[in-house]
Amino acid sequence: MASRALVFDFGTRKIGVAAANRLTGTATALTTLAARDGVPEWHDLATLIHDWQPEVLVVGLPRNADGSDSDMTGRTRGFQRWLGEHAGLPIEEIDERYTSAEAEDVLRDQRRSGARTRRVRPADIDLMAARLMAETWARS
């Protein structure tokens, strides 16, 4: 079983990336990559892979509340294929239902409490969603 992963919250314009470690049970929000029609710059992604040395890449799979495929499921699977071809690492899926809503709630709570001083931006939500998925993966 892999112990280190990079976790991706896929979007057509932005992709949140977090690192997860099962041995330490930790998850770290890393960055939000700009993407053009769901494809990030390979150099930026290759740098993350080199720096973090993951054993597996984990992609959040968007589904509807009832578990059926959403409009973004096919696009996300396309990203998974692209990622697997370029990175040469195993790919795992993780259910990402509700992670963006949960991420937004966490960030807004931080803002209300004063722990966060600036307003919540969409890129912040993508990054937090990736971290939440990384936490789930690290505990699995």
C-alpha positions as CSV (number, residue, x, y, z in Angstrom):
1,M,0.0,0.0,0.0
2,A,1.4,3.4,-1.0
3,S,2.3,5.8,1.8
4,R,2.9,9.1,-0.1
5,A,0.5,10.7,-2.5
6,L,-0.2,13.9,-4.4
7,V,-4.0,14.6,-4.4
8,F,-5.7,16.6,-7.1
9,D,-9.0,18.6,-7.0
10,F,-9.6,18.8,-10.7
11,G,-11.1,21.8,-12.5
12,T,-11.0,23.0,-16.0
13,R,-9.3,26.3,-15.0
14,K,-7.7,25.4,-11.7
15,I,-6.5,22.3,-10.1
16,G,-5.9,22.2,-6.3
17,V,-3.0,20.0,-5.2
18,A,-2.2,18.6,-1.8
19,A,0.3,16.1,-0.4
20,A,-0.7,13.2,1.8
21,N,1.4,10.8,3.9
22,R,-0.2,7.7,5.5
23,L,2.7,7.0,7.8
24,T,2.5,10.3,9.5
25,G,-1.3,10.8,8.9
26,T,-0.6,14.3,7.5
27,A,-2.0,16.3,4.6
28,T,-0.5,19.5,3.3
29,A,-2.1,22.0,0.9
30,L,0.5,22.7,-1.7
31,T,-0.7,24.9,-4.6
32,T,-3.4,25.6,-7.1
33,L,-2.2,25.0,-10.7
34,A,-3.6,27.0,-13.6
35,A,-5.1,24.8,-16.2
36,R,-6.3,25.4,-19.8
37,D,-9.3,23.3,-20.5
38,G,-8.4,21.0,-17.7
39,V,-4.7,20.5,-18.6
40,P,-2.0,22.1,-16.4
41,E,1.5,23.0,-17.5
42,W,3.4,19.7,-17.4
43,H,6.6,21.4,-16.1
44,D,4.7,22.7,-13.0
45,L,3.3,19.3,-12.3
46,A,6.6,17.5,-12.9
47,T,8.3,19.8,-10.4
48,L,5.7,18.9,-7.7
49,I,6.2,15.2,-8.4
50,H,10.0,15.5,-8.3
51,D,9.9,17.6,-5.0
52,W,7.3,15.4,-3.2
53,Q,8.2,11.9,-4.6
54,P,4.7,10.5,-4.4
55,E,4.1,6.8,-4.8
56,V,0.6,7.3,-6.2
57,L,-1.4,10.2,-7.6
58,V,-5.0,10.5,-6.3
59,V,-7.7,12.4,-8.2
60,G,-11.0,13.4,-6.7
61,L,-13.8,12.0,-8.7
62,P,-16.9,14.3,-8.8
63,R,-20.2,12.5,-8.5
64,N,-23.8,13.5,-7.9
65,A,-25.3,13.1,-4.5
66,D,-26.8,9.7,-5.5
67,G,-23.3,8.4,-6.6
68,S,-24.0,8.7,-10.3
69,D,-21.6,10.4,-12.7
70,S,-21.8,14.2,-12.8
71,D,-21.1,16.4,-15.8
72,M,-17.5,16.7,-14.7
73,T,-16.9,12.9,-14.2
74,G,-15.8,12.3,-17.8
75,R,-13.6,15.3,-17.9
76,T,-11.9,14.2,-14.6
77,R,-11.3,10.7,-16.0
78,G,-9.7,12.4,-19.0
79,F,-7.4,14.3,-16.7
80,Q,-6.6,11.0,-14.9
81,R,-5.6,9.4,-18.2
82,W,-3.4,12.4,-19.1
83,L,-1.8,12.4,-15.7
84,G,-1.1,8.7,-15.8
85,E,0.5,8.9,-19.3
86,H,2.7,11.8,-18.3
87,A,3.7,10.9,-14.8
88,G,4.1,7.1,-15.1
89,L,2.7,6.6,-11.6
90,P,-0.4,4.7,-10.4
91,I,-3.6,6.7,-10.2
92,E,-6.3,6.2,-7.6
93,E,-9.7,7.8,-7.4
94,I,-11.2,9.3,-4.3
95,D,-14.8,10.4,-3.9
96,E,-14.9,14.2,-3.8
97,R,-18.6,14.7,-3.2
98,Y,-19.2,17.7,-0.9
99,T,-15.5,18.5,-0.5
100,S,-15.8,21.9,-2.2
101,A,-18.8,22.8,0.0
102,E,-16.9,21.6,3.1
103,A,-13.8,23.5,2.0
104,E,-15.8,26.7,1.6
105,D,-17.4,26.2,5.1
106,V,-13.9,25.7,6.7
107,L,-12.5,28.8,5.0
108,R,-15.5,31.0,5.9
109,D,-15.3,29.8,9.5
110,Q,-11.6,30.7,9.6
111,R,-12.5,34.1,8.2
112,R,-15.2,34.7,10.8
113,S,-12.9,33.6,13.7
114,G,-10.1,35.9,12.5
115,A,-7.8,33.0,11.7
116,R,-8.0,34.1,8.1
117,T,-7.6,37.7,7.3
118,R,-8.3,37.9,3.6
119,R,-11.5,37.0,1.7
120,V,-12.1,33.5,0.4
121,R,-11.2,33.1,-3.3
122,P,-12.2,30.2,-5.6
123,A,-8.5,29.1,-5.7
124,D,-8.5,28.9,-1.9
125,I,-11.5,26.6,-2.1
126,D,-9.8,24.3,-4.6
127,L,-6.7,24.1,-2.5
128,M,-8.6,23.4,0.7
129,A,-10.7,20.7,-1.1
130,A,-7.5,19.0,-2.2
131,R,-6.3,19.1,1.4
132,L,-9.5,17.6,2.7
133,M,-9.3,14.8,0.2
134,A,-5.6,14.2,1.1
135,E,-6.7,13.9,4.8
136,T,-9.3,11.3,3.8
137,W,-6.7,9.4,1.7
138,A,-4.1,9.5,4.5
139,R,-6.6,8.0,7.0
140,S,-7.7,5.2,4.6
